[in-house]
Amino acid sequence: MRTVVPTALEQALTSAVDAARPWAATPPGARAHALETVAGALDAHSDELVPLALAETHLPSARLRGELARTTFQLRLLADRLRSGLLDDVRIDHADPDWPMGPRPDLRRTLVPLGPVVVFAASNFPFAFSVAGGDTASALAAGCPVVVKAHPGHPGLSRLTARVVTDALEAAGAPEGVFGLVEGLEAGVAAVQDPRVRAVGFTGSLRGGRHLFDLTSARPDPIPFYGELGSTNPVVVTPAAWRERAEAVAAGLAASFTLGAGQFCTNPGVVLVPDVPGLLEALPPVSGARMLTPGLAEGFVRALDALAGEPGVEVARRADGTAYDAPGAAVLTTHGDVALARPEILSAECFGPSTLLVGYRDREQLLQLVDALGGQLTATVQAGDDDALARELVPLLAEHAGRVVWNDWPTGVTVSDAQHHGGPYPASTASTTTSVGTAAVARFLRPVAFQGLPDDALPARLRDDADGPRLVDGRRVGDVGGPRS
Amino acid sequence: MRTVVPTALEQALTSAVDAARPWAATPPGARAHALETVAGALDAHSDELVPLALAETHLPSARLRGELARTTFQLRLLADRLRSGLLDDVRIDHADPDWPMGPRPDLRRTLVPLGPVVVFAASNFPFAFSVAGGDTASALAAGCPVVVKAHPGHPGLSRLTARVVTDALEAAGAPEGVFGLVEGLEAGVAAVQDPRVRAVGFTGSLRGGRHLFDLTSARPDPIPFYGELGSTNPVVVTPAAWRERAEAVAAGLAASFTLGAGQFCTNPGVVLVPDVPGLLEALPPVSGARMLTPGLAEGFVRALDALAGEPGVEVARRADGTAYDAPGAAVLTTHGDVALARPEILSAECFGPSTLLVGYRDREQLLQLVDALGGQLTATVQAGDDDALARELVPLLAEHAGRVVWNDWPTGVTVSDAQHHGGPYPASTASTTTSVGTAAVARFLRPVAFQGLPDDALPARLRDDADGPRLVDGRRVGDVGGPRS
């Protein structure tokens, strides 16, 4: 059953549809220029944007400035990759009368944009996963118009960011309506079901995300739903690591799970530790910080209470206070026997400053626990020197996670070509794709093969005289070329 | 609600799970060897396989031999690409303290197999889209165990092919249980809901495919469903093409839509032609051929009757007979005005030897009709010399189709690196992926990024001394390397 489309959404989608064809036809160089113009405008408005973010999210100013820098860097990196042709995935098979299965026609493949994309902004990254964040940047880079559904946690910032983005795109000559902002749950629910919308990007809760996923799957024409829904980001501390550098591991863990009041999708929420005394004692004192919204704080306390109520799970430490300002950082403990009997506690995400220490008896139990991990954004191994067990764990952890981290902590997700931010469900509803890094653009593109076209009827990047990296007759040729017009 | 798992499926899935880890860990060279061994065994058994296929499908022997050659070529091509490293999508970002958004750790990304895959065989390609067809070949190449759900249209052939494949894989040293065969609708329905199954490949009807897609989407942990469900493969004949070579266009169309009794997913079912007299007269006589199964023949006649019953749609020609042996090849006609008033007739697939000619009044109406096309596997333009309109149509047709064909016919789908066989729904349930060509392997792989690992803890292909094509610090380096162990 279709929901009634709210007026603001109707306007945004009408404009997005009008902008789709001209934006898809905009050459990569001009699209790159538009992304850079947006980045420059966000930088230029940082003195308005950051204080507004500070007032609405309570995140520290330095963190917000860093996040804004990440956001503008991301736009500029995608612009660079657009110019180099890296995002086009060009493949050319020349006509071959001797192709073993029968004569082969000339076949040239590249990617075309899916069409209007709806992006759901996240609460916890008011810049980097919000109005001008990774989903928006990659959809625009792909040549798709974007309608952002603002997160209610930072409405003023969302509107100001949207104005900066809209003005910058207009100044750069992008088609009118290529970017729009809507607000409210009703608009979001209507958007994912609207026939004009061709893909959805989402970062948020498992419950909310799954509901929207179900709506998109039930459409007469299902569309891709790229949702990042949840992860407990398990950390394995090997016996060798614990022997060799217990203090550093404990300090690193405490810093990682309380960073940003634990409000990261990569927060280390489960730690498999040798069943030896000491980790708890080695942990420095932890304390919470004001969370983003009262709703998040309530949700955290509720999830923590539920986990703490599981038989066999103990609250080892919990800071006072269950209120918005001090939601009580917590360390819980349990044993491998308990977790193996009820493996769902290994996937019970408490979105906030908490972690669950799971003591394992021996290598065999550790491997059983690793097998019981659900889908994860990250999995981390804290290894010792010449640690054979740690090496054995790497491919096993890779079965469950989109990123495997070695002697570091999962919080902190760089933006680059090799980055992958995703993983088996519920880390992602589309585990073959990433929501961070330059590969994120591919989510909003689909391949088209052109068969037997005369050179001048081909898209420019597929013509004989085009440069840029490409796969020709099965061989990679052409390093990243120069700038493209 | 989970379906009860039939015994044969239970055995196949248990074995597939056991095989998943050793098969994933099998080096690309050894996996390539296994695919080649399967190809060799199929060739060696062609004198048993082809007669059995002939008896069960009524397809001509030459066609079946050609299809088997395509099937074994496909396995060998994937083996070659496995050895060259082309399928690994290796990306390496070295640690960079000066990365503009903040110091970057060493990050290396490649692809890992999803796990056990269920493949639904198609009726119309007893070799190439069946037991040892494209989905099976690409899932095995990806490192995933495969359980094929046989098509009931050729049960004996399915069993013999499965035996040949199983024996060959065993001879090549592949883990036991890496390939299995199950039969029956019940097994298929249970398989797509089974928690051990990590992806599904399907080629078949819109109705059956959509039902299975809905089941996979409703799982507690949704998995990718790669379904190729339907397409009317529109052909546009421009006025210039008609003026310059009417006879050739008419002859090509007649040959294409009756090929293989019209039982191709790329059958040209809709032809947009200038609203001038003559095309019908120019068409050579067409006749049907025995179809694959009584069920397909009945479905064809039913769909054709429904389309013929639409107001404004005329039956211009229809061969006698509605029986299995002679299902009555047909040419229907209508006008652009009718199709624009009821655009669903442009998407009404009649799986069999028929086509619908839609007369368009002028360029404006043609562009409206193109906009009204649904998702398609292919779209074809029959162009004249220096045909500006044909060039204008290329990007518009690419909005609807996965492959755009110029002055050729859509039937005939080569297997190569640049091939794309997919398109917006219902052509595919996953329009960003292809079911034909070497890119089909990526459907069964997901990326994993490895952060900060010592060289000897990395997967072999990500180590410093590995060869093969790769993206390093944003630049494509390393042409296709030599054979890999």
Boltz contact constraints between the chains, C-beta under 6 A:
constraints:
  - contact:
      token1: [A, 69]
      token2: [B, 101]
      max_distance: 6.0
  - contact:
      token1: [A, 70]
      token2: [B, 101]
      max_distance: 6.0
  - contact:
      token1: [A, 73]
      token2: [B, 100]
      max_distance: 6.0
  - contact:
      token1: [A, 73]
      token2: [B, 101]
      max_distance: 6.0
  - contact:
      token1: [A, 91]
      token2: [B, 417]
      max_distance: 6.0
  - contact:
      token1: [A, 91]
      token2: [B, 418]
      max_distance: 6.0
  - contact:
      token1: [A, 92]
      token2: [B, 418]
      max_distance: 6.0
  - contact:
      token1: [A, 93]
      token2: [B, 416]
      max_distance: 6.0
  - contact:
      token1: [A, 93]
      token2: [B, 417]
      max_distance: 6.0
  - contact:
      token1: [A, 93]
      token2: [B, 418]
      max_distance: 6.0
  - contact:
      token1: [A, 100]
      token2: [B, 73]
      max_distance: 6.0
  - contact:
      token1: [A, 101]
      token2: [B, 69]
      max_distance: 6.0
  - contact:
      token1: [A, 101]
      token2: [B, 70]
      max_distance: 6.0
  - contact:
      token1: [A, 101]
      token2: [B, 73]
      max_distance: 6.0
  - contact:
      token1: [A, 104]
      token2: [B, 414]
      max_distance: 6.0
  - contact:
      token1: [A, 107]
      token2: [B, 418]
      max_distance: 6.0
  - contact:
      token1: [A, 108]
      token2: [B, 418]
      max_distance: 6.0
  - contact:
      token1: [A, 109]
      token2: [B, 418]
      max_distance: 6.0
  - contact:
      token1: [A, 109]
      token2: [B, 420]
      max_distance: 6.0
  - contact:
      token1: [A, 112]
      token2: [B, 398]
      max_distance: 6.0
  - contact:
      token1: [A, 217]
      token2: [B, 217]
      max_distance: 6.0
  - contact:
      token1: [A, 221]
      token2: [B, 425]
      max_distance: 6.0
  - contact:
      token1: [A, 391]
      token2: [B, 457]
      max_distance: 6.0
  - contact:
      token1: [A, 394]
      token2: [B, 457]
      max_distance: 6.0
  - contact:
      token1: [A, 398]
      token2: [B, 112]
      max_distance: 6.0
  - contact:
      token1: [A, 398]
      token2: [B, 448]
      max_distance: 6.0
  - contact:
      token1: [A, 403]
      token2: [B, 449]
      max_distance: 6.0
  - contact:
      token1: [A, 404]
      token2: [B, 450]
      max_distance: 6.0
  - contact:
      token1: [A, 405]
      token2: [B, 451]
      max_distance: 6.0
  - contact:
      token1: [A, 406]
      token2: [B, 452]
      max_distance: 6.0
  - contact:
      token1: [A, 406]
      token2: [B, 453]
      max_distance: 6.0
  - contact:
      token1: [A, 408]
      token2: [B, 452]
      max_distance: 6.0
  - contact:
      token1: [A, 414]
      token2: [B, 104]
      max_distance: 6.0
  - contact:
      token1: [A, 415]
      token2: [B, 101]
      max_distance: 6.0
  - contact:
      token1: [A, 416]
      token2: [B, 93]
      max_distance: 6.0
  - contact:
      token1: [A, 417]
      token2: [B, 91]
      max_distance: 6.0
  - contact:
      token1: [A, 417]
      token2: [B, 93]
      max_distance: 6.0
  - contact:
      token1: [A, 417]
      token2: [B, 471]
      max_distance: 6.0
  - contact:
      token1: [A, 417]
      token2: [B, 474]
      max_distance: 6.0
  - contact:
      token1: [A, 418]
      token2: [B, 91]
      max_distance: 6.0
  - contact:
      token1: [A, 418]
      token2: [B, 92]
      max_distance: 6.0
  - contact:
      token1: [A, 418]
      token2: [B, 93]
      max_distance: 6.0
  - contact:
      token1: [A, 418]
      token2: [B, 107]
      max_distance: 6.0
  - contact:
      token1: [A, 418]
      token2: [B, 108]
      max_distance: 6.0
  - contact:
      token1: [A, 418]
      token2: [B, 109]
      max_distance: 6.0
  - contact:
      token1: [A, 418]
      token2: [B, 449]
      max_distance: 6.0
  - contact:
      token1: [A, 419]
      token2: [B, 449]
      max_distance: 6.0
  - contact:
      token1: [A, 420]
      token2: [B, 109]
      max_distance: 6.0
  - contact:
      token1: [A, 420]
      token2: [B, 447]
      max_distance: 6.0
  - contact:
      token1: [A, 420]
      token2: [B, 449]
      max_distance: 6.0
  - contact:
      token1: [A, 425]
      token2: [B, 221]
      max_distance: 6.0
  - contact:
      token1: [A, 431]
      token2: [B, 446]
      max_distance: 6.0
  - contact:
      token1: [A, 432]
      token2: [B, 446]
      max_distance: 6.0
  - contact:
      token1: [A, 446]
      token2: [B, 431]
      max_distance: 6.0
  - contact:
      token1: [A, 446]
      token2: [B, 432]
      max_distance: 6.0
  - contact:
      token1: [A, 447]
      token2: [B, 420]
      max_distance: 6.0
  - contact:
      token1: [A, 448]
      token2: [B, 398]
      max_distance: 6.0
  - contact:
      token1: [A, 449]
      token2: [B, 403]
      max_distance: 6.0
  - contact:
      token1: [A, 449]
      token2: [B, 418]
      max_distance: 6.0
  - contact:
      token1: [A, 449]
      token2: [B, 419]
      max_distance: 6.0
  - contact:
      token1: [A, 449]
      token2: [B, 420]
      max_distance: 6.0
  - contact:
      token1: [A, 450]
      token2: [B, 404]
      max_distance: 6.0
  - contact:
      token1: [A, 451]
      token2: [B, 405]
      max_distance: 6.0
  - contact:
      token1: [A, 452]
      token2: [B, 406]
      max_distance: 6.0
  - contact:
      token1: [A, 452]
      token2: [B, 408]
      max_distance: 6.0
  - contact:
      token1: [A, 453]
      token2: [B, 406]
      max_distance: 6.0
  - contact:
      token1: [A, 457]
      token2: [B, 391]
      max_distance: 6.0
  - contact:
      token1: [A, 457]
      token2: [B, 394]
      max_distance: 6.0
  - contact:
      token1: [A, 469]
      token2: [B, 476]
      max_distance: 6.0
  - contact:
      token1: [A, 471]
      token2: [B, 417]
      max_distance: 6.0
  - contact:
      token1: [A, 474]
      token2: [B, 417]
      max_distance: 6.0
  - contact:
      token1: [A, 475]
      token2: [B, 479]
      max_distance: 6.0
  - contact:
      token1: [A, 475]
      token2: [B, 480]
      max_distance: 6.0
  - contact:
      token1: [A, 476]
      token2: [B, 469]
      max_distance: 6.0
  - contact:
      token1: [A, 476]
      token2: [B, 479]
      max_distance: 6.0
  - contact:
      token1: [A, 479]
      token2: [B, 475]
      max_distance: 6.0
  - contact:
      token1: [A, 479]
      token2: [B, 476]
      max_distance: 6.0
  - contact:
      token1: [A, 480]
      token2: [B, 475]
      max_distance: 6.0
